[in-house]
Amino acid sequence: MPLAAISLIGLSKWQRVRRGAAWAQFWAGGCAAIMRVKTVVHGRKEFGTGVLLVSNHLGYLDILAHASNFKLRFTPNDGIKRWFPAGRLVALSTPIWIDRKHPRKAAGYAGEFRDTMNNGVSLLVYPEGTSTDGKHGLLPFKSTVFASVSPEVPIVPMVLFYHEKPADDLPGAWFDDTGFARHAWGVLGLHSVTIDLYILPEIHAAKDEDRKALAARVRNIMIQEYEKHV
């Protein structure tokens, strides 16, 4: 981590963001190996820069699945800052920290979302706003991020699922009140966790399509894929 932090010194903002995305890919791959988390990617893995990646959310292992496969910028809950050492690792990726306790701040993030994609950095969002067990559908999407998407920006929907071996009684998904440290320690004791990540064809916002309509359209596309695998 000190080397990663040092490598960001003296860089411009967008140089730091791009370097942070590369570091995130490095440490996410290492953490996934330590925790025996394997991601199987289904669909197109390569796409251009400045893309909006949209995924359902099952917990912090999503970060490993996404960051180890793609160079991207995160939009995590700012509560993650307090998780050691995970908070420091995520901070090295120069994320856009989201304060979900104060919804009025949401509109202020749109400019940073837009600037990120306009500067050629792909942005990952979990529009459900919280994690689920992954077995009971997708929650309604928060539409704020979709206000920052122009028709020129590719949107890549993704759907992921966790699979633990039958002998494991701890779910890889982190969706309840189990403390982070306790759950992470339990995951380390699992035989393995396999994450199936389905990448869907990219779409674009229609001209004059409002953010709520776009959020609903992306969600419907993801639900169709989700229902194929549950």
Contacts in CASP RR format, 6 or more apart in sequence:
PFRMAT RR
TARGET T0000
AUTHOR 0000-0000-0000
METHOD contacts of the structure
MODEL  1
MPLAAISLIGLSKWQRVRRGAAWAQFWAGGCAAIMRVKTVVHGRKEFGTG
VLLVSNHLGYLDILAHASNFKLRFTPNDGIKRWFPAGRLVALSTPIWIDR
KHPRKAAGYAGEFRDTMNNGVSLLVYPEGTSTDGKHGLLPFKSTVFASVS
PEVPIVPMVLFYHEKPADDLPGAWFDDTGFARHAWGVLGLHSVTIDLYIL
PEIHAAKDEDRKALAARVRNIMIQEYEKHV
1 85 0 8 1.000
1 88 0 8 1.000
1 89 0 8 1.000
1 92 0 8 1.000
4 20 0 8 1.000
4 23 0 8 1.000
4 27 0 8 1.000
4 92 0 8 1.000
5 92 0 8 1.000
7 19 0 8 1.000
7 23 0 8 1.000
8 16 0 8 1.000
8 19 0 8 1.000
8 20 0 8 1.000
8 92 0 8 1.000
8 94 0 8 1.000
11 19 0 8 1.000
14 119 0 8 1.000
14 121 0 8 1.000
16 94 0 8 1.000
17 73 0 8 1.000
17 94 0 8 1.000
17 116 0 8 1.000
17 119 0 8 1.000
17 121 0 8 1.000
18 71 0 8 1.000
18 121 0 8 1.000
20 92 0 8 1.000
20 93 0 8 1.000
20 94 0 8 1.000
21 71 0 8 1.000
21 72 0 8 1.000
21 73 0 8 1.000
21 93 0 8 1.000
21 94 0 8 1.000
21 121 0 8 1.000
21 122 0 8 1.000
22 71 0 8 1.000
23 92 0 8 1.000
23 93 0 8 1.000
24 67 0 8 1.000
24 71 0 8 1.000
24 72 0 8 1.000
24 74 0 8 1.000
24 89 0 8 1.000
24 90 0 8 1.000
24 92 0 8 1.000
24 93 0 8 1.000
25 67 0 8 1.000
25 68 0 8 1.000
25 69 0 8 1.000
25 70 0 8 1.000
25 71 0 8 1.000
27 67 0 8 1.000
27 89 0 8 1.000
27 92 0 8 1.000
28 63 0 8 1.000
28 64 0 8 1.000
28 66 0 8 1.000
28 67 0 8 1.000
28 68 0 8 1.000
29 64 0 8 1.000
29 67 0 8 1.000
29 68 0 8 1.000
30 68 0 8 1.000
31 37 0 8 1.000
31 64 0 8 1.000
31 89 0 8 1.000
32 38 0 8 1.000
32 39 0 8 1.000
32 64 0 8 1.000
32 65 0 8 1.000
32 68 0 8 1.000
34 188 0 8 1.000
35 61 0 8 1.000
35 64 0 8 1.000
35 184 0 8 1.000
35 187 0 8 1.000
35 188 0 8 1.000
35 193 0 8 1.000
36 190 0 8 1.000
36 191 0 8 1.000
36 192 0 8 1.000
36 193 0 8 1.000
37 61 0 8 1.000
37 64 0 8 1.000
37 65 0 8 1.000
37 187 0 8 1.000
37 192 0 8 1.000
37 193 0 8 1.000
37 194 0 8 1.000
37 195 0 8 1.000
38 192 0 8 1.000
38 193 0 8 1.000
38 194 0 8 1.000
38 195 0 8 1.000
39 64 0 8 1.000
39 65 0 8 1.000
39 68 0 8 1.000
39 69 0 8 1.000
39 194 0 8 1.000
39 195 0 8 1.000
39 197 0 8 1.000
40 194 0 8 1.000
40 195 0 8 1.000
40 196 0 8 1.000
40 197 0 8 1.000
41 69 0 8 1.000
41 197 0 8 1.000
41 199 0 8 1.000
42 196 0 8 1.000
42 197 0 8 1.000
42 198 0 8 1.000
42 199 0 8 1.000
43 198 0 8 1.000
43 199 0 8 1.000
44 199 0 8 1.000
44 201 0 8 1.000
45 69 0 8 1.000
45 70 0 8 1.000
45 199 0 8 1.000
47 154 0 8 1.000
47 156 0 8 1.000
47 202 0 8 1.000
48 122 0 8 1.000
48 154 0 8 1.000
49 120 0 8 1.000
49 121 0 8 1.000
49 122 0 8 1.000
50 116 0 8 1.000
50 117 0 8 1.000
50 118 0 8 1.000
50 119 0 8 1.000
50 120 0 8 1.000
50 121 0 8 1.000
50 122 0 8 1.000
50 123 0 8 1.000
50 153 0 8 1.000
50 154 0 8 1.000
51 117 0 8 1.000
51 122 0 8 1.000
51 123 0 8 1.000
51 153 0 8 1.000
51 154 0 8 1.000
51 155 0 8 1.000
51 156 0 8 1.000
51 202 0 8 1.000
52 117 0 8 1.000
52 122 0 8 1.000
52 123 0 8 1.000
52 125 0 8 1.000
52 145 0 8 1.000
52 149 0 8 1.000
52 153 0 8 1.000
52 154 0 8 1.000
52 155 0 8 1.000
52 156 0 8 1.000
53 66 0 8 1.000
53 70 0 8 1.000
53 72 0 8 1.000
53 122 0 8 1.000
53 123 0 8 1.000
53 124 0 8 1.000
53 125 0 8 1.000
53 156 0 8 1.000
53 158 0 8 1.000
54 125 0 8 1.000
54 127 0 8 1.000
54 155 0 8 1.000
54 156 0 8 1.000
54 157 0 8 1.000
54 158 0 8 1.000
54 218 0 8 1.000
54 222 0 8 1.000
55 62 0 8 1.000
55 66 0 8 1.000
55 124 0 8 1.000
55 125 0 8 1.000
55 126 0 8 1.000
55 157 0 8 1.000
55 158 0 8 1.000
55 159 0 8 1.000
55 160 0 8 1.000
56 126 0 8 1.000
56 128 0 8 1.000
56 132 0 8 1.000
56 134 0 8 1.000
56 138 0 8 1.000
56 158 0 8 1.000
56 159 0 8 1.000
56 160 0 8 1.000
56 222 0 8 1.000
56 226 0 8 1.000
57 126 0 8 1.000
57 128 0 8 1.000
57 129 0 8 1.000
57 130 0 8 1.000
57 131 0 8 1.000
57 132 0 8 1.000
58 131 0 8 1.000
58 132 0 8 1.000
58 133 0 8 1.000
58 134 0 8 1.000
58 160 0 8 1.000
58 161 0 8 1.000
58 162 0 8 1.000
58 172 0 8 1.000
58 173 0 8 1.000
58 174 0 8 1.000
58 175 0 8 1.000
59 131 0 8 1.000
59 172 0 8 1.000
59 173 0 8 1.000
59 174 0 8 1.000
59 175 0 8 1.000
60 80 0 8 1.000
60 86 0 8 1.000
60 174 0 8 1.000
60 180 0 8 1.000
60 184 0 8 1.000
61 162 0 8 1.000
61 172 0 8 1.000
61 173 0 8 1.000
61 174 0 8 1.000
61 187 0 8 1.000
61 193 0 8 1.000
61 195 0 8 1.000
62 126 0 8 1.000
62 131 0 8 1.000
62 160 0 8 1.000
62 195 0 8 1.000
63 74 0 8 1.000
63 76 0 8 1.000
63 90 0 8 1.000
65 160 0 8 1.000
65 195 0 8 1.000
65 197 0 8 1.000
66 72 0 8 1.000
66 124 0 8 1.000
66 158 0 8 1.000
66 197 0 8 1.000
67 74 0 8 1.000
67 93 0 8 1.000
69 197 0 8 1.000
70 122 0 8 1.000
70 124 0 8 1.000
71 122 0 8 1.000
72 121 0 8 1.000
72 122 0 8 1.000
72 123 0 8 1.000
72 124 0 8 1.000
73 93 0 8 1.000
73 94 0 8 1.000
73 95 0 8 1.000
73 96 0 8 1.000
73 116 0 8 1.000
73 121 0 8 1.000
73 122 0 8 1.000
73 123 0 8 1.000
73 124 0 8 1.000
74 90 0 8 1.000
74 93 0 8 1.000
74 95 0 8 1.000
74 96 0 8 1.000
74 124 0 8 1.000
75 95 0 8 1.000
75 96 0 8 1.000
75 98 0 8 1.000
75 109 0 8 1.000
75 113 0 8 1.000
75 123 0 8 1.000
75 124 0 8 1.000
75 125 0 8 1.000
75 126 0 8 1.000
75 145 0 8 1.000
76 90 0 8 1.000
76 95 0 8 1.000
76 97 0 8 1.000
76 98 0 8 1.000
77 97 0 8 1.000
77 98 0 8 1.000
77 100 0 8 1.000
78 97 0 8 1.000
78 98 0 8 1.000
78 99 0 8 1.000
78 100 0 8 1.000
80 86 0 8 1.000
80 87 0 8 1.000
80 90 0 8 1.000
81 87 0 8 1.000
81 90 0 8 1.000
81 91 0 8 1.000
81 97 0 8 1.000
83 180 0 8 1.000
86 180 0 8 1.000
86 184 0 8 1.000
96 109 0 8 1.000
96 112 0 8 1.000
96 113 0 8 1.000
96 116 0 8 1.000
96 123 0 8 1.000
98 109 0 8 1.000
99 105 0 8 1.000
100 129 0 8 1.000
106 142 0 8 1.000
106 144 0 8 1.000
107 144 0 8 1.000
107 147 0 8 1.000
109 144 0 8 1.000
109 145 0 8 1.000
110 144 0 8 1.000
110 145 0 8 1.000
110 147 0 8 1.000
110 148 0 8 1.000
111 148 0 8 1.000
113 123 0 8 1.000
113 145 0 8 1.000
113 148 0 8 1.000
114 148 0 8 1.000
114 150 0 8 1.000
116 123 0 8 1.000
117 123 0 8 1.000
117 148 0 8 1.000
117 149 0 8 1.000
117 153 0 8 1.000
123 145 0 8 1.000
125 145 0 8 1.000
127 141 0 8 1.000
127 142 0 8 1.000
127 143 0 8 1.000
127 145 0 8 1.000
127 146 0 8 1.000
127 215 0 8 1.000
127 218 0 8 1.000
127 219 0 8 1.000
128 138 0 8 1.000
128 139 0 8 1.000
128 140 0 8 1.000
128 141 0 8 1.000
128 142 0 8 1.000
129 139 0 8 1.000
129 142 0 8 1.000
130 139 0 8 1.000
130 175 0 8 1.000
131 173 0 8 1.000
131 174 0 8 1.000
131 175 0 8 1.000
132 138 0 8 1.000
132 139 0 8 1.000
132 173 0 8 1.000
132 175 0 8 1.000
133 171 0 8 1.000
133 173 0 8 1.000
133 175 0 8 1.000
134 161 0 8 1.000
134 162 0 8 1.000
134 173 0 8 1.000
134 175 0 8 1.000
135 230 0 8 1.000
137 223 0 8 1.000
137 226 0 8 1.000
137 230 0 8 1.000
138 219 0 8 1.000
138 222 0 8 1.000
138 223 0 8 1.000
138 226 0 8 1.000
140 219 0 8 1.000
141 215 0 8 1.000
141 216 0 8 1.000
141 218 0 8 1.000
141 219 0 8 1.000
142 215 0 8 1.000
143 211 0 8 1.000
143 212 0 8 1.000
143 214 0 8 1.000
143 215 0 8 1.000
144 211 0 8 1.000
146 205 0 8 1.000
146 211 0 8 1.000
146 212 0 8 1.000
146 214 0 8 1.000
146 215 0 8 1.000
146 218 0 8 1.000
147 211 0 8 1.000
149 155 0 8 1.000
149 205 0 8 1.000
149 211 0 8 1.000
149 214 0 8 1.000
150 205 0 8 1.000
151 204 0 8 1.000
151 205 0 8 1.000
151 206 0 8 1.000
151 207 0 8 1.000
152 204 0 8 1.000
153 204 0 8 1.000
153 205 0 8 1.000
154 202 0 8 1.000
154 203 0 8 1.000
154 204 0 8 1.000
155 202 0 8 1.000
155 203 0 8 1.000
155 204 0 8 1.000
155 205 0 8 1.000
155 218 0 8 1.000
156 199 0 8 1.000
156 200 0 8 1.000
156 202 0 8 1.000
157 200 0 8 1.000
157 203 0 8 1.000
157 218 0 8 1.000
157 221 0 8 1.000
157 222 0 8 1.000
157 225 0 8 1.000
158 197 0 8 1.000
158 198 0 8 1.000
158 199 0 8 1.000
158 200 0 8 1.000
158 222 0 8 1.000
159 197 0 8 1.000
159 198 0 8 1.000
159 200 0 8 1.000
159 222 0 8 1.000
159 225 0 8 1.000
159 226 0 8 1.000
159 229 0 8 1.000
160 195 0 8 1.000
160 196 0 8 1.000
160 197 0 8 1.000
160 198 0 8 1.000
161 195 0 8 1.000
161 196 0 8 1.000
161 229 0 8 1.000
161 230 0 8 1.000
162 171 0 8 1.000
162 172 0 8 1.000
162 173 0 8 1.000
162 193 0 8 1.000
162 194 0 8 1.000
162 195 0 8 1.000
163 193 0 8 1.000
163 194 0 8 1.000
163 195 0 8 1.000
163 196 0 8 1.000
164 170 0 8 1.000
164 171 0 8 1.000
164 172 0 8 1.000
164 190 0 8 1.000
164 191 0 8 1.000
164 192 0 8 1.000
164 193 0 8 1.000
164 194 0 8 1.000
165 190 0 8 1.000
165 191 0 8 1.000
165 192 0 8 1.000
167 191 0 8 1.000
168 190 0 8 1.000
168 191 0 8 1.000
170 183 0 8 1.000
170 186 0 8 1.000
170 187 0 8 1.000
170 189 0 8 1.000
170 190 0 8 1.000
172 183 0 8 1.000
172 187 0 8 1.000
172 190 0 8 1.000
172 193 0 8 1.000
174 180 0 8 1.000
174 183 0 8 1.000
187 193 0 8 1.000
196 229 0 8 1.000
198 225 0 8 1.000
198 229 0 8 1.000
200 221 0 8 1.000
200 222 0 8 1.000
200 225 0 8 1.000
203 217 0 8 1.000
203 218 0 8 1.000
203 221 0 8 1.000
205 214 0 8 1.000
206 214 0 8 1.000
209 217 0 8 1.000
END
